[in-house]
């Protein structure tokens, strides 16, 4: 698909693979290619879940500072919107997503991982938002997604200090969801994603949209979002298949069609 970012599909699992040596720095081209890959994964019915992976050595070590160093305020006013949009495209994939984190996930790399639904990290991985050490702040969602994920005080500590967070602490505070040996990260991510390869894709989409949309509103509005999504699924064939299978064969045996 792109020079540095590609989407491959196997057995219902799509892998968005970053491959820009040496550290997968997120320059403008990589940002745009991430957006294109995310949109393609969302639109492809053969993709039922998505793994975001940077390879065996590193997930992504952040933005390309050499590219950004000479940008003016006017330049960044123009670029900051597309920068956020490129990673938000990953968050908007209407399917389960998981980050397979090896090596470093820093700055924009950490923000990319935050855009996924689930994060699996190597036991020697390091995550963080070190932008403050460059005299700026996270600009691709870090101040917002990180604080929503782990709470404002922990997010402020990480962002204010710019420190690296190891895998053990990341698991403890909820920044990642599972830690495995480095050699097993991608396999573990694919295994998590594969759970959904034959799942009720419209119900999974509805669940994700209800959760994500509900996080930004009050409880009453969130419950209304849930109600509408729940009721809408009664128009799907998968709902009929699932309930009929449950009555006749018990749970977990339905063969869904994704319609």
Rosetta blueprint (number, residue, H / E / L):
1 X L
2 X L
3 X L
4 X L
5 X E
6 X E
7 X E
8 X E
9 X E
10 X E
11 X L
12 X L
13 X E
14 X E
15 X E
16 X E
17 X E
18 X E
19 X L
20 X L
21 X L
22 X L
23 X L
24 X L
25 X L
26 X E
27 X L
28 X H
29 X H
30 X H
31 X H
32 X H
33 X H
34 X H
35 X H
36 X H
37 X H
38 X H
39 X H
40 X H
41 X H
42 X H
43 X H
44 X L
45 X L
46 X L
47 X L
48 X L
49 X E
50 X E
51 X E
52 X E
53 X E
54 X L
55 X L
56 X L
57 X L
58 X L
59 X L
60 X E
61 X L
62 X L
63 X E
64 X L
65 X H
66 X H
67 X H
68 X H
69 X L
70 X L
71 X L
72 X L
73 X H
74 X H
75 X H
76 X H
77 X H
78 X H
79 X H
80 X H
81 X H
82 X H
83 X H
84 X H
85 X H
86 X H
87 X H
88 X H
89 X H
90 X H
91 X H
92 X L
93 X L
94 X L
95 X L
96 X E
97 X E
98 X E
99 X E
100 X E
101 X E
102 X L
103 X L
104 X E
105 X E
106 X E
107 X L
108 X H
109 X H
110 X H
111 X H
112 X H
113 X H
114 X H
115 X L
116 X L
117 X L
118 X E
119 X E
120 X E
121 X E
122 X E
123 X L
124 X L
125 X L
126 X E
127 X E
128 X E
129 X L
130 X H
131 X H
132 X H
133 X H
134 X H
135 X L
136 X L
137 X L
138 X L
139 X L
140 X L
141 X L
142 X H
143 X H
144 X H
145 X H
146 X H
147 X H
148 X H
149 X H
150 X H
151 X L
152 X H
153 X H
154 X H
155 X H
156 X H
157 X H
158 X H
159 X H
160 X H
161 X H
162 X L
163 X L
164 X L
165 X E
166 X E
167 X H
168 X H
169 X H
170 X H
171 X H
172 X H
173 X H
174 X L
175 X L
176 X L
177 X L
178 X E
179 X E
180 X E
181 X L
182 X H
183 X H
184 X H
185 X H
186 X H
187 X H
188 X H
189 X H
190 X H
191 X H
192 X H
193 X H
194 X H
195 X L
196 X L
197 X L
198 X L
199 X L
200 X L
201 X H
202 X H
203 X H
204 X H
205 X H
206 X H
207 X H
208 X H
209 X H
210 X H
211 X H
212 X H
213 X H
214 X H
215 X L
216 X L
217 X L
218 X L
219 X H
220 X H
221 X H
222 X H
223 X H
224 X H
225 X H
226 X H
227 X H
228 X H
229 X H
230 X H
231 X H
232 X H
233 X H
234 X H
235 X H
236 X L
237 X H
238 X H
239 X H
240 X H
241 X H
242 X H
243 X H
244 X H
245 X H
246 X H
247 X H
248 X H
249 X H
250 X L
251 X L
252 X L
253 X L
254 X L
255 X L
256 X L
257 X L
258 X L
259 X L
